[in-house]
Amino acid sequence: MGCRVFGISIAVCLSIFAARASQLPLTAKDVGLMVRMGYSSGVMAQELSTRHFVDTLDSTKEADLIKAGVTPELLTALKNGTYSVPPEEIARAREQIAAEAKRRVLEAEQSRKFNTLYQYQLAKERSVAQVLAASANGIYNFVKGDLVRPLNGSLVHADDEALSHKKLIAFYFSANWNESSRKFTPELVEYYNRVKDQHPEFEIIFFSLDKSESDMEAYMRQTNMPWPAIDYQKLQEKEVLKKSAGDGIPSLVLVDQAGKLLSSTSAGSQYFGPAKVLADLDSIFSGNAPAKVAQTK
């Protein structure tokens, strides 16, 4: 979808360029290009009669036009000034051409930036899958043996065997020191408890951004997080998971069992909030998932 949208954007830009260019006088370069594209001498004469010619021919330009296929008659007309812009309009015509050239440079640069952003986001979305998809169940293998749960004031190893059967995993990036996280976590706990029995294919894994293991344990215990967390001592080894999380928290990153990104709180520099991911989950659960996530059902 992203590529298709991007392609449409480029097509729109090109059509805008063409529309603008059609209003400008022609240069020797324009004439040569149009002839190479298949414009006949008759059509070129009509174009030049309407738009005029705002250029001077030196030996190099003349040779280029001959090489492009311009007929001797048309070349003579250009040299004789038959289609030249009236003297009183030359300055304005050249200003228009210069302004158009400047616009094209700016728009090409903007298009390049959009393409760079798109490629960056695409690479970012693929990064987790590339690292995790070493097997049919990449997420399970990636976190196996590294999950914990709070128990009696400490964190104990969590039985992660059940994760091997999960098809949808949401990594929750949050911290007790963050006010927005503390506000959202109870909502996420309520959502999880509401859907977990009906959708056993779904799991949440906490990725703590707390300042210490004790802070992480206290946060999980105080908010009654019912899901496992990555061992605080193993978080650095799992940094790849943060690549799709963006800079803001709280953040949710939804992947399938192989690690393919399905939904995220962030896209590039944009932060949508975790409610977006929950809405995508609801769509998946209801059978109205976007095409790219339908196969997880």
Buried (B, 14 or more C-beta within 10 A) or exposed (E): EEEEEBEEBEEEBEEEBEEBBEEBBBBBEBBBEBBEEEBEBEEBBEBBEEBBBBBEBEEEBBEBBEEBEBBEEBBEBBEEEBBBBEEEBBEEBBEBBEEBEEEBEEBEEEBEEBEEBBEEBEEBBBBBBEBBBEEEBBBBBBBEEBBBBBEEEEBEEBEBEEBEEBBBBBBBBBBBEBEBBBEBBEEBBEBBEEBBEEBEBBBBBBBBBBEEBEBBBBBBBEBEBEBBBBBBEEBEEBEBBBBBBBEBBBBBBBBBBBBBBBBBBBBEEEBBBBBBBBEBBEBBBEEEBEEEBEEBE
